[in-house]
């Protein structure tokens, strides 16, 4: 893969990744509630699934999954249900969190493992990522060059971009939390983000492959 092609590939993946979606919304939420430093764990969860999705697309299984309407629908509705569940939980929690130090207690009790798994579930619940990778990768493959090295370069690029985009939102969330530091303001932000998750879940459920 030439340098110019790699730059074009990176821009394509970056634009697709930085657009607000369930994973970036989660990054913003974790940044707000736990800070950018702890959100690195969440970014690693997002990165883990992103690499799996990209690898599945590279080895050709992505085409099989896309062709299977049943598998696609199962993954889509499972992801949608999880997003809606998260949203409802956040809205309910925001109403109960008006008492003093409620947010702080919840944040301290939320483990890094749970943050990682939450990121994994949210990322894995979007089957359209596989469709994206399956459509994009072939456009940047040079048939006359070594496939393995090209795939390694693209996976490395995807890793850096996925991690960077997640952390951009996490840092942004931390900045927002610094502004909305009061309990009532934090509860309001929590409610807004909760409704955003519900909206994202409904949108995913109503979406189609193309």
PyMOL commands that set and color helices and strands:
alter all, ss='L'
color gray80, all
select helices_A, chain A and resi 3-18+22-58+61-67+69-96+102-109+112-124+128-140+147-179+183-206
alter helices_A, ss='H'
color red, helices_A
deselect
rebuild
show_as cartoon
